[in-house]
Amino acid sequence: MPDRTRNLSEFQDPLENYEPPTYDDPLEQALAEETVSVIQSIPFAKVTPATPIGEAVEMLANLHGSCLLVEDEGRLVGVFTDRDVLDKVALGYDDAKTRTVSSVMTHDPVYVYDTDSLAAALTVMAVSGFRYVPVVDHDGKILGIVSPQRVTGFLRRVFDAN
């Protein structure tokens, strides 16, 4: 059997000489160090996969919103947006309004954790091309939604404070 003991005097902590980054710009610092949890990610609206499309479209219209999070048994399973309505429903609305949201929603959507950095949230938006990104905890429970307007509002507050 090999000897699994180590000589602890040989161990060097890689963080021993770590110098945290310094920032000249408060916005850059906020993007790097603040987490998604600091953004106002509520209110948000949610539906179930079984919600009829007509009901979901009515919700979007009444809320003056662009996105509904789709939740099943407490977990995020999809996103239904105004883009889904325009691309998949509008021309055949009379036939589609009784179908369920699950037939046209974005399944297994891209999301961010509330503990991710603001930069990560913006990266997800830019790379995936989604304007609305759900925020979940590490158990998959929906906590809110991040939008360009909400990120801009937070960054404006940071800028105004400095």
Order of alpha helices (4+ residues) and beta strands (2+ residues): alpha-beta-alpha-beta-beta-alpha-beta-beta-alpha-beta-beta-alpha
